[in-house]
Amino acid sequence: MTTSGETTGSGAPRVTPVYEGAAGEVTGIAVRNGVLGVLTLGFYRFWGKTRLRRYLWSHLSFEDDPLEYTGTGMELLVGFLIAMAILIPLGFLNGIAEFAFAGSVVLLAVSQVVQVLAILFLVQVAIFRARRYRLTRTQWRGIRGGQSGSSVKYALMSLGWTFVTLITFGLAYPVERTRLQRYRLEHTWLGDRSFAFDARAAWLFGRWFWAWLLLVPTLGLSYFWYRVQEFRYFATQTRYGNLEFQSDLRTGPVIAIALLYLLTLGAILAAVGLAATLLLPGLLSGIEAMTSDDEAAIQSASEIFGPFFVLVVLALFFVIGIAFSAARLAVFVHPMLRQLAHSLSIVGTEDFEAILQSQQARPRRGEGLADAFDVGSI
């Protein structure tokens, strides 16, 4: 239940979003999506992603009213097919360029740099467009979300600030994060009203400097501390109409979630190693028999280690993929979503009845480029 009855010291009402999903149910969706994805040669992934989003959205509520996800698997599939129709010819052009410039080291190097930059640019375009799709398919009390702005401008900003961060050995990272967050939030809408964002990178720089210095001594844990500080600061600098945001997110639970996720991945990899150890002797003996001069041994090995071994290896790969997916959702995404949602407080009052429905054009197809590059989010 939301804590809509609480008030701040100034008397303003305070409401906390609530996430009520269950790890077991999230794991079940992940396993089901993985199995059906294998049986349909990957085509079910678009409907599986839609099913997962509907579950997560419907279990995240504000003022006792849950979010609603209205996207469809068909929209995601159509978007993916259109993206592939663009990317496949680009891949052919790249192959032609490499063949044409094979005799010149300089031209080949320039061609490869252009290719990498083009991919990085398209990835950022994909991330921004995927966010637009998800927002336009998200509703609360029937009020639809939206996103304006240019994906091309966002991609150029992202590449530009990434370059600045690289040449400053990471010190410009808070500036990069703040500028991109400002562009995202100031172009984010709920109904006919947009969000406002007033953060300044200067507040974050000192905290990032210490986290940057301690990255190696703390084995990267200082980065988590910084991201928690950043999340809390960004929350306080975000507004929607008369509503202000706060967060009391703590570093300890975030690090615990990350470490548990890493341990889970390690356990999966250990199980994979054990399975490989058990299969390896049989594979080696099969190879030895099939390369011998004994025709009977060759015939026996080909019957045993032919289709059977291939099926076992394929099944192992499928199980590994499903295990990694389920672990990511149940051990990382699910608890992290709970931590982030329950750390937030939304302070103030807003006349939601006066908010008009967004008139922004909705994309008719899904996040094709994001699916093609496997980026964006859940």
MOTAHU-V304004 format. One record per residue. N is the residue number from 0. RES is the residue in one small letter. SS is DSSP state (A for helix, B for strand, O for the rest). OMEGA is omega in degrees with one decimal (NA if undefined). Layout:
<<N;RES;SS;OMEGA> <N;RES;SS;OMEGA>>
//
This chain:
<<0;m;O;177.9> <1;t;O;-179.4> <2;t;O;-174.6> <3;s;O;-178.6> <4;g;O;-177.6> <5;e;B;176.3> <6;t;B;176.4> <7;t;O;178.4> <8;g;O;179.7> <9;s;O;180.0> <10;g;O;179.6> <11;a;O;179.0> <12;p;B;179.8> <13;r;B;-179.8> <14;v;B;178.1> <15;t;O;174.3> <16;p;O;-178.0> <17;v;B;172.9> <18;y;B;-173.7> <19;e;O;176.8> <20;g;O;-179.6> <21;a;O;-177.9> <22;a;A;-179.9> <23;g;A;179.7> <24;e;A;177.3> <25;v;A;178.2> <26;t;A;178.7> <27;g;A;178.0> <28;i;A;-179.5> <29;a;A;-179.6> <30;v;A;179.7> <31;r;A;178.8> <32;n;A;-179.5> <33;g;A;-179.4> <34;v;A;-179.9> <35;l;A;176.0> <36;g;A;177.4> <37;v;A;-176.8> <38;l;A;-179.3> <39;t;O;179.4> <40;l;O;174.3> <41;g;O;-174.9> <42;f;O;-178.1> <43;y;O;-174.8> <44;r;A;-177.9> <45;f;A;176.4> <46;w;A;176.5> <47;g;A;177.4> <48;k;A;178.0> <49;t;A;179.5> <50;r;A;-179.7> <51;l;A;-179.5> <52;r;A;178.7> <53;r;A;178.6> <54;y;A;-176.3> <55;l;A;-179.1> <56;w;A;-174.6> <57;s;A;178.8> <58;h;O;175.7> <59;l;B;-172.3> <60;s;B;176.8> <61;f;B;-173.8> <62;e;O;176.3> <63;d;O;176.5> <64;d;B;-176.4> <65;p;B;170.9> <66;l;B;177.9> <67;e;B;176.6> <68;y;B;-173.4> <69;t;O;178.4> <70;g;O;-179.5> <71;t;O;177.1> <72;g;A;-179.6> <73;m;A;177.3> <74;e;A;179.1> <75;l;A;179.7> <76;l;A;-179.6> <77;v;A;178.1> <78;g;A;179.5> <79;f;A;-179.1> <80;l;A;177.8> <81;i;A;178.7> <82;a;A;179.3> <83;m;A;177.7> <84;a;A;177.1> <85;i;A;-173.8> <86;l;A;-178.4> <87;i;A;175.6> <88;p;A;177.0> <89;l;A;176.5> <90;g;A;176.6> <91;f;A;178.6> <92;l;A;178.2> <93;n;A;177.5> <94;g;A;178.0> <95;i;A;-179.9> <96;a;A;179.5> <97;e;A;177.7> <98;f;A;-176.7> <99;a;A;-176.3> <100;f;O;-176.1> <101;a;O;-178.4> <102;g;O;-178.3> <103;s;O;-179.3> <104;v;A;-177.2> <105;v;A;-179.0> <106;l;A;178.6> <107;l;A;178.7> <108;a;A;178.3> <109;v;A;179.0> <110;s;A;-179.3> <111;q;A;177.2> <112;v;A;178.0> <113;v;A;179.3> <114;q;A;-179.7> <115;v;A;179.7> <116;l;A;179.5> <117;a;A;179.2> <118;i;A;178.7> <119;l;A;178.1> <120;f;A;-178.9> <121;l;A;177.8> <122;v;A;179.3> <123;q;A;173.6> <124;v;A;-179.4> <125;a;A;-178.6> <126;i;A;-178.5> <127;f;A;179.8> <128;r;A;177.6> <129;a;A;177.6> <130;r;A;177.8> <131;r;A;-179.9> <132;y;A;-178.1> <133;r;A;-179.7> <134;l;A;-179.4> <135;t;A;177.1> <136;r;O;178.7> <137;t;B;179.4> <138;q;B;171.8> <139;w;B;-173.5> <140;r;O;179.2> <141;g;O;179.0> <142;i;B;-174.7> <143;r;B;173.8> <144;g;B;179.3> <145;g;B;177.2> <146;q;B;174.5> <147;s;O;179.5> <148;g;O;-176.4> <149;s;O;177.1> <150;s;A;178.2> <151;v;A;178.6> <152;k;A;179.5> <153;y;A;-179.8> <154;a;A;178.7> <155;l;A;176.7> <156;m;A;-178.2> <157;s;A;179.3> <158;l;A;-179.4> <159;g;A;-179.0> <160;w;A;174.2> <161;t;A;177.7> <162;f;A;179.1> <163;v;A;179.1> <164;t;A;179.9> <165;l;A;-176.1> <166;i;A;174.7> <167;t;O;178.7> <168;f;O;175.0> <169;g;O;-175.3> <170;l;O;-179.6> <171;a;O;-176.4> <172;y;A;178.6> <173;p;A;178.4> <174;v;A;178.0> <175;e;A;-177.9> <176;r;A;-177.6> <177;t;A;-179.4> <178;r;A;-179.3> <179;l;A;177.7> <180;q;A;178.5> <181;r;A;-179.2> <182;y;A;-179.9> <183;r;A;-173.3> <184;l;A;-179.1> <185;e;A;174.6> <186;h;O;177.2> <187;t;B;-174.8> <188;w;B;164.2> <189;l;B;-171.7> <190;g;O;-177.4> <191;d;O;-178.4> <192;r;B;-179.0> <193;s;B;175.7> <194;f;O;175.7> <195;a;B;-175.7> <196;f;B;-172.5> <197;d;O;-175.3> <198;a;O;175.5> <199;r;O;-176.2> <200;a;A;-177.6> <201;a;A;-179.4> <202;w;A;-176.4> <203;l;A;-169.0> <204;f;A;-179.3> <205;g;A;179.5> <206;r;A;178.2> <207;w;A;-179.2> <208;f;A;178.8> <209;w;A;177.2> <210;a;A;179.2> <211;w;A;179.0> <212;l;A;-173.4> <213;l;O;-177.8> <214;l;O;-177.9> <215;v;O;-179.9> <216;p;O;-178.5> <217;t;O;-179.3> <218;l;O;176.3> <219;g;O;-177.4> <220;l;A;178.6> <221;s;A;177.8> <222;y;A;177.6> <223;f;A;178.0> <224;w;A;-180.0> <225;y;A;-177.6> <226;r;A;175.4> <227;v;A;177.3> <228;q;A;179.5> <229;e;A;-179.9> <230;f;A;-179.3> <231;r;A;-179.8> <232;y;A;178.9> <233;f;A;179.3> <234;a;A;-177.4> <235;t;A;-178.1> <236;q;O;-179.6> <237;t;B;178.8> <238;r;B;171.1> <239;y;B;-175.5> <240;g;O;178.4> <241;n;O;-176.9> <242;l;B;174.5> <243;e;B;-175.4> <244;f;B;175.0> <245;q;B;177.5> <246;s;B;174.2> <247;d;O;179.5> <248;l;O;-178.7> <249;r;O;-175.6> <250;t;A;-175.5> <251;g;A;-179.5> <252;p;A;179.5> <253;v;A;178.1> <254;i;A;179.2> <255;a;A;178.6> <256;i;A;-179.4> <257;a;A;-179.7> <258;l;A;177.9> <259;l;A;178.2> <260;y;A;179.1> <261;l;A;177.9> <262;l;A;178.6> <263;t;A;176.9> <264;l;A;178.0> <265;g;A;178.6> <266;a;A;178.4> <267;i;A;180.0> <268;l;A;177.5> <269;a;A;177.2> <270;a;A;177.1> <271;v;A;178.7> <272;g;A;178.8> <273;l;A;179.1> <274;a;A;178.9> <275;a;A;178.5> <276;t;A;179.5> <277;l;A;-178.0> <278;l;A;-173.1> <279;l;A;179.2> <280;p;A;178.5> <281;g;A;178.8> <282;l;A;-178.8> <283;l;A;179.0> <284;s;A;177.8> <285;g;A;178.3> <286;i;A;179.5> <287;e;A;-179.7> <288;a;A;-176.5> <289;m;A;178.4> <290;t;O;179.4> <291;s;O;179.2> <292;d;O;-178.1> <293;d;O;-176.4> <294;e;A;179.7> <295;a;A;178.5> <296;a;A;179.5> <297;i;A;-179.6> <298;q;A;-179.4> <299;s;A;-178.4> <300;a;A;-178.6> <301;s;A;178.6> <302;e;A;-175.6> <303;i;A;-172.0> <304;f;A;176.3> <305;g;O;-177.4> <306;p;A;-178.3> <307;f;A;-177.3> <308;f;A;178.4> <309;v;A;179.3> <310;l;A;179.2> <311;v;A;-179.7> <312;v;A;178.5> <313;l;A;178.8> <314;a;A;179.1> <315;l;A;178.6> <316;f;A;-179.7> <317;f;A;179.8> <318;v;A;178.7> <319;i;A;179.6> <320;g;A;179.7> <321;i;A;180.0> <322;a;A;179.3> <323;f;A;180.0> <324;s;A;179.8> <325;a;A;179.4> <326;a;A;-179.6> <327;r;A;-176.9> <328;l;A;-173.2> <329;a;A;-172.9> <330;v;A;-178.0> <331;f;A;-174.7> <332;v;A;-176.5> <333;h;A;-179.5> <334;p;A;179.1> <335;m;A;176.7> <336;l;A;177.7> <337;r;A;179.7> <338;q;A;-177.6> <339;l;A;-178.0> <340;a;A;-175.0> <341;h;A;176.3> <342;s;A;-175.9> <343;l;B;169.5> <344;s;B;178.7> <345;i;B;-170.3> <346;v;B;176.7> <347;g;O;178.4> <348;t;O;178.6> <349;e;O;178.9> <350;d;O;-177.1> <351;f;A;178.7> <352;e;A;-178.0> <353;a;A;-179.3> <354;i;O;179.0> <355;l;O;178.1> <356;q;O;179.6> <357;s;O;177.6> <358;q;O;179.9> <359;q;O;179.0> <360;a;O;178.6> <361;r;O;174.1> <362;p;O;-176.2> <363;r;O;179.5> <364;r;O;-173.2> <365;g;O;-171.8> <366;e;O;-171.7> <367;g;A;-178.9> <368;l;A;179.8> <369;a;A;176.8> <370;d;A;-178.6> <371;a;A;179.5> <372;f;A;-178.0> <373;d;O;178.2> <374;v;O;173.8> <375;g;O;179.9> <376;s;O;179.0> <377;i;O;NA>>
//
